[in-house]
Amino acid sequence: MEIIITTKNLTLDEKTRAQIVRKFDKVGRHLPQARELRLELIEEATKAAKDRFVVRGILEVLGPVMTAECRAASLITAIDQLEGVLDRQVHDFKTKNTDFDRESQRFGAATYTETEPLPPIISEESEVSIEVEHFTPKPMSLPDAIANLSETKDDFLLFRSSKGGVSLLHRQELGGFKLIEIEAV
C-alpha cells in the first residue's frame, strides 16, 4: 500500500513522516487489497485550540473508498485518532459479509428473472447437500454485463453473449474481471 502525505500550513521533518508511515502501515497489513492511503495534515488558525490540527485520511480499496477526518489540539493526537477510526473501518469492511442473512429477500438475485430453486439434493456417496438452481441467461453485451455485475455484490454473472454463446463473467479478488466463454460441444 502506498502512503501519500500532504501538508498545509505546517512542515514535517523526515522523522515524523517516517513515524506516520510506520503507524499507518499496519492498516495496509490488515487489508492487503488496499491500494493507496492519502493523508492530509492541516494546521488551521482557529479560535478553538482543540480543533487546531485536522487530519484527513482517504483509503482506496479495490472498489470502495474509506474516508475519515479527525481534529485535535496536537498533530500526534489527531493522527492517533485517525488511525483508530481507519482501523475500525477496515475491520468493519473485512467482516461486513459475515453477519447478514443470505436467505433474506434483500439479497435475492436481481439479474436472474427465471429462477426456480429446487429442494436440496443429497448425494448418496458423499452425503453433501447440493442446491440446484435453474435459470436462462439474459442476452447482453460485455460492457452491459460488467456494469450489471459492478452494481451487485455477486462474484459472477452468467449471460448470453452477443455471439450467441454463453459466457461467465467473474469478479476477481484483486480487482478486475475474468471472462470465460463457454463453448457447447
N, C-alpha and C positions, 0 to 999 in steps of 0.2 A: 504494500500500500504506500502510495506517495503522499507525503505530508507537505502542504504548501502553507507557509506562514506569511501573512501580510500585516503590516502595522500602519497605524495612522496616529499622528501626534505623539509618537514615542519611538525610541530606538531600543533594539535588543542587542545585547552582546552575544557572542557565539556560545558562551557557557549556558546562558539562559535558554537560548534557542535549542541547544542540544538536550537540555533537561525537558523542554516541552515535547520535543520529538520522542524522547525515551518514554515519557508519560503516556503519549497517545499511541505508541507502537503496540501496546497491549490490546487496544481496540482492534487493530488490524490482525493481531494474532487470534482474537476471539471470533473474528468474522473474516475468513480468508478470501471471500468473494468481494470484499471492499476494494475499490479501485483507488480512491483519492479522498483525502481529508483536507479541506481548505479551512484554515483558521484565520480569523480577522481579529487582531488585537487593537483596541481603540482606547485612547485616553480622552475623555470628554471633560470640558470645563463646566461642570455642573455645580449648582448650589449645594446639592446633597452630596456629601463626601462618600456616602455608602454606594453611590452609583457612578463613581468616577471612572472605573475601568469596565469596559464592555468587551466580552469575548464571544464571538460567534463561530460556530462550527458547522460545516456543511460536509456531510459524509455521503459519498456516492457509492452505492452498492449496485451490483448488476440489476438494474431495474429501478427500485425506489431510491429516493434521496432523503436522508435524515438530516434535520436541522435542529440547532439548539442555540440559545443565547443566554448568557449569564452576566450579571452585573455585581460588582463588589467594590469595596474600598481599596483593595490591593489587587495587583495583577495576578499574583500567585493564588489567592483565594478564588478569583473568578475562573482561573484555569482549572483548579481542583473541582469546582462546582460543575464546569462544563464537562470535564472528564467523567464525573459521576453520572451526569444526565445522558451523555452519549453511551456510556457503558450499559445503563438501564435500557436505552432504546435498542441497542444491539442485542441484549438478552431477550427483550420482547420480540424482536424481529426473528431471532432464531427459534423461539418457542411458539410463535403465533399459530402455526398449523397443527399443534399437538393437542389443543384443548377445545376444538369445536366438534360438533356433532355432524359427522359426514352423512348421516341419514336424513338430515334436515332438508326441507323443501328448498331452502335458500341456496343450497349447493347442488341443485339438480343441473343436469346438462342443458345449457342454454342453446347450443347449436344443433343438438340431435333431436329432431322433431318426431321421428318414428321409433321410439324406444319401446321395447317390450321386455322388461326384466322377467326372467324365468326363475322358478324356485331353485335353490342351490342343488347342484348335482354332486353326489358323493361317489368318488371312485372306489371300487372295491379293493384295489391293490394298495393304495396309499392312504385311504380314509381322509383325503384332503377335500375341503369344501370348495367347490368351483361355482361361481356365479356367472351365468351366461346372459349376455345382453345382445339383442339383435337390433340393427338399425341400418338404414340406407344412407350412404354418404351423399352429401349435397354436392352438386357441381359448383365449383368456384375456381377462380384464378389463384395463382400462388400469392400475389400481394393481398388479395382478399383473405386467404387462409391465414397469412401472417398477422394481418390486422385482427382477424377473428380470434386467433389464439392469444394475441397480446392482451386482449380485453378480458380474458378469463384467467382463472387460477389453474386451469388444466395444464398438463405437461405434454399432451399430444392431441392431434386433431386428424381424423381420417376424413378425406374428402375425395371427390371425383375431380380429376384434373381436366383442363381444357382439351387435352388429347384424348380424353375418354377413359383413361386408366384410373386406377385407384392409387392415391398417394397418402403417405403418412408423414405429417409434419410434427417433429419432436422438438420441444424446448430443452436446450442443453443447460446443465447446471452452471457453467461458467459464462453463460450468455450466448446469444445467437440461437440459430435453429438448425436442425438437420432434416433434410427432405429424403424420404425413402419412397421410391416409385416402385409399385408392386406390379409385376407382370403376370398375367394369367397364363398358365402352361396347358 
